[in-house]
């Protein structure tokens, strides 16, 4: 989250532009889910600008924000990492994907059966959803998102996993203290890292171009 409707709108638009560049530069079809992640993050920011302007509450923008933030990201990130991974890494990446599927299912059910409310708290927006077994759901969510990146065979994606882990902790601490959130900057940095990953191209393609010796 950002600290105002304008900040969310500006940041979201910039991140969408980065996402469009990522998709345009993707060299393999199986890289597209991860390459498109900044498009989702930027859209998320833009949706939140609408939540700001509506004064919070339980309207369609609040529900859309929650759907993207909770079940969609929990499923999108591990699925995207698995799609982009080389065959040798896919077995271990099935674990965070399974966590993402289960977590997304529970979160989707909660959103269907319980109200979600946005509250303006000074310079932050707080979202209230009564989640059963919240500690277990948070663990599954982090395993699906940060865990899939940390388990990736790609060093760029592992670096992104470290960034996500640290950023999540910082954003959570600032939210609890009611300070200005760092989410906009965090999402932008994540998007830039993904652009670097897309621009570099698949590591196996580089390896394929190296000369090989025969005995």
C-alpha positions as CSV (number, residue, x, y, z in Angstrom):
1,X,0.0,0.0,0.0
2,X,1.1,3.6,-0.5
3,X,0.3,6.6,1.6
4,X,-2.4,8.3,-0.7
5,X,-4.6,7.7,-3.7
6,X,-2.3,9.7,-5.9
7,X,0.8,7.9,-4.8
8,X,-0.8,4.5,-5.4
9,X,-2.0,5.6,-8.9
10,X,1.4,7.0,-10.0
11,X,3.3,4.0,-8.6
12,X,0.9,1.5,-10.0
13,X,1.0,3.1,-13.5
14,X,4.8,3.0,-13.4
15,X,4.9,-0.6,-12.4
16,X,2.4,-1.6,-15.1
17,X,4.7,0.0,-17.7
18,X,7.6,-2.1,-16.3
19,X,5.3,-5.1,-16.5
20,X,4.5,-4.4,-20.2
21,X,8.2,-4.2,-20.9
22,X,8.8,-7.5,-19.1
23,X,6.2,-9.2,-21.2
24,X,7.5,-7.8,-24.4
25,X,11.0,-8.9,-23.6
26,X,10.1,-12.5,-22.5
27,X,11.9,-15.0,-24.7
28,X,9.9,-18.1,-23.8
29,X,6.2,-18.7,-23.4
30,X,6.8,-20.4,-20.0
31,X,8.4,-17.2,-18.7
32,X,5.3,-15.1,-19.3
33,X,3.5,-15.8,-16.0
34,X,6.4,-14.4,-14.0
35,X,7.1,-11.7,-16.6
36,X,3.5,-10.5,-16.2
37,X,3.7,-10.3,-12.4
38,X,4.5,-6.6,-12.4
39,X,1.3,-6.0,-14.4
40,X,-0.6,-7.7,-11.6
41,X,1.3,-5.7,-8.9
42,X,0.8,-2.4,-10.7
43,X,-2.9,-3.2,-11.2
44,X,-3.1,-3.9,-7.5
45,X,-1.7,-0.5,-6.7
46,X,-4.2,1.2,-9.1
47,X,-7.1,-0.7,-7.5
48,X,-6.0,0.5,-4.1
49,X,-6.0,4.1,-5.3
50,X,-9.8,3.5,-5.8
51,X,-10.1,2.2,-2.3
52,X,-8.5,5.4,-1.0
53,X,-10.8,7.6,-3.0
54,X,-13.9,5.7,-1.8
55,X,-12.8,6.1,1.8
56,X,-12.3,2.4,2.4
57,X,-15.3,0.3,3.3
58,X,-16.4,-3.0,1.7
59,X,-17.0,-2.0,-1.9
60,X,-15.9,-3.7,-5.1
61,X,-12.4,-2.1,-5.1
62,X,-11.8,-3.5,-1.6
63,X,-12.9,-7.0,-2.7
64,X,-10.8,-6.8,-5.8
65,X,-7.7,-5.7,-3.8
66,X,-8.2,-8.7,-1.4
67,X,-8.6,-11.2,-4.2
68,X,-5.4,-10.1,-5.9
69,X,-3.4,-9.8,-2.6
70,X,-4.6,-13.1,-1.1
71,X,-5.6,-16.1,-3.2
72,X,-4.4,-14.8,-6.6
73,X,-0.8,-14.0,-5.6
74,X,-0.6,-17.2,-3.4
75,X,-1.2,-19.2,-6.6
76,X,0.3,-17.0,-9.3
77,X,3.9,-16.7,-7.9
78,X,4.6,-20.4,-7.3
79,X,3.0,-21.4,-10.5
80,X,5.0,-18.8,-12.4
81,X,8.3,-19.9,-10.8
82,X,7.5,-23.6,-11.6
83,X,6.7,-22.7,-15.2
84,X,10.0,-20.9,-15.7
85,X,12.1,-23.4,-13.9
86,X,14.4,-26.0,-15.6
87,X,13.3,-29.6,-15.3
88,X,15.8,-30.4,-12.6
89,X,14.3,-27.9,-10.2
90,X,10.6,-28.7,-10.7
91,X,10.3,-31.5,-8.1
92,X,11.2,-29.2,-5.2
93,X,9.1,-26.4,-6.5
94,X,6.0,-28.7,-6.3
95,X,6.0,-28.2,-2.5
96,X,5.5,-24.4,-2.6
97,X,3.0,-24.8,-5.4
98,X,1.0,-27.3,-3.4
99,X,1.1,-24.8,-0.4
100,X,-0.1,-22.1,-2.8
101,X,-3.0,-24.2,-4.1
102,X,-4.2,-25.1,-0.5
103,X,-3.7,-21.5,0.8
104,X,-5.5,-20.0,-2.2
105,X,-8.4,-22.4,-1.7
106,X,-8.8,-21.5,2.0
107,X,-8.4,-17.7,1.3
108,X,-10.9,-17.9,-1.6
109,X,-13.5,-19.6,0.7
110,X,-12.9,-17.0,3.4
111,X,-13.5,-14.1,0.9
112,X,-16.7,-15.8,-0.3
113,X,-18.1,-16.3,3.2
114,X,-16.7,-13.4,5.3
115,X,-16.7,-9.7,4.7
116,X,-13.4,-7.8,4.1
117,X,-13.2,-4.1,5.1
118,X,-10.7,-1.4,4.3
119,X,-9.9,1.2,7.0
120,X,-8.0,4.4,6.5
121,X,-5.5,4.6,9.4
122,X,-3.6,7.9,9.0
123,X,-1.2,7.4,6.2
124,X,-2.0,3.7,5.6
125,X,-4.9,1.5,4.6
126,X,-5.7,-1.5,6.8
127,X,-7.7,-4.5,5.6
128,X,-9.7,-6.5,8.0
129,X,-10.7,-10.0,7.3
130,X,-11.5,-12.5,10.0
131,X,-9.4,-15.5,8.9
132,X,-9.6,-18.8,10.8
133,X,-6.2,-20.4,11.4
134,X,-4.5,-17.2,10.4
135,X,-1.0,-18.3,11.5
136,X,-1.2,-21.4,9.4
137,X,-2.5,-19.4,6.4
138,X,0.3,-16.9,6.7
139,X,2.9,-19.7,6.8
140,X,1.4,-21.3,3.7
141,X,1.3,-18.0,1.9
142,X,4.9,-17.2,2.6
143,X,6.0,-20.7,1.7
144,X,4.1,-20.4,-1.6
145,X,5.4,-16.9,-2.5
146,X,8.8,-16.2,-0.9
147,X,9.5,-20.0,-0.6
148,X,9.1,-20.7,-4.3
149,X,11.5,-17.9,-5.2
150,X,14.1,-18.9,-2.7
151,X,14.0,-22.5,-4.0
152,X,14.4,-21.4,-7.6
153,X,17.4,-22.6,-9.5
154,X,17.8,-19.0,-10.9
155,X,20.0,-16.6,-8.9
156,X,17.9,-13.6,-10.0
157,X,14.8,-15.2,-8.7
158,X,16.5,-16.3,-5.4
159,X,17.6,-12.7,-4.9
160,X,14.0,-11.6,-5.5
161,X,12.9,-14.2,-2.9
162,X,15.3,-12.6,-0.3
163,X,13.9,-9.2,-1.3
164,X,10.3,-10.4,-0.9
165,X,11.1,-11.9,2.5
166,X,12.8,-8.8,3.9
167,X,10.2,-6.5,2.3
168,X,7.3,-8.4,3.8
169,X,8.8,-8.2,7.2
170,X,9.5,-4.4,6.9
171,X,6.0,-3.7,5.4
172,X,4.3,-5.7,8.2
173,X,6.3,-3.8,10.9
174,X,5.5,-0.4,9.4
175,X,1.8,-1.3,9.0
176,X,1.6,-2.3,12.7
177,X,3.2,0.9,13.7
178,X,0.8,2.9,11.5
179,X,3.7,4.5,9.6
180,X,3.9,5.3,5.9
181,X,4.1,2.0,4.1
182,X,7.0,1.0,1.9
183,X,4.9,-1.2,-0.3
184,X,5.0,1.1,-3.4
185,X,8.8,1.2,-3.4
186,X,9.0,-2.6,-2.6
187,X,6.7,-3.5,-5.5
188,X,8.7,-1.2,-7.8
189,X,12.0,-2.8,-6.9
190,X,10.6,-6.3,-7.3
191,X,9.4,-5.3,-10.8
192,X,12.8,-3.9,-11.7
193,X,14.4,-7.2,-10.6
194,X,12.0,-9.2,-12.7
195,X,12.8,-6.9,-15.7
196,X,16.5,-7.8,-15.2
197,X,15.6,-11.4,-15.1
198,X,13.6,-11.2,-18.3
199,X,16.2,-9.1,-20.1
200,X,19.0,-11.5,-19.2
201,X,17.1,-14.4,-20.7
202,X,17.0,-18.1,-19.7
203,X,20.3,-19.3,-18.2
204,X,20.0,-22.6,-20.1
205,X,19.9,-20.7,-23.4
206,X,23.3,-19.2,-22.6
207,X,24.7,-22.6,-21.6
208,X,23.3,-24.1,-24.9
209,X,25.4,-21.6,-26.8
210,X,28.7,-22.7,-25.2
211,X,31.0,-25.0,-27.0
212,X,31.1,-28.6,-25.8
213,X,34.0,-31.1,-25.9
214,X,33.8,-34.7,-27.0
215,X,35.9,-37.5,-25.8
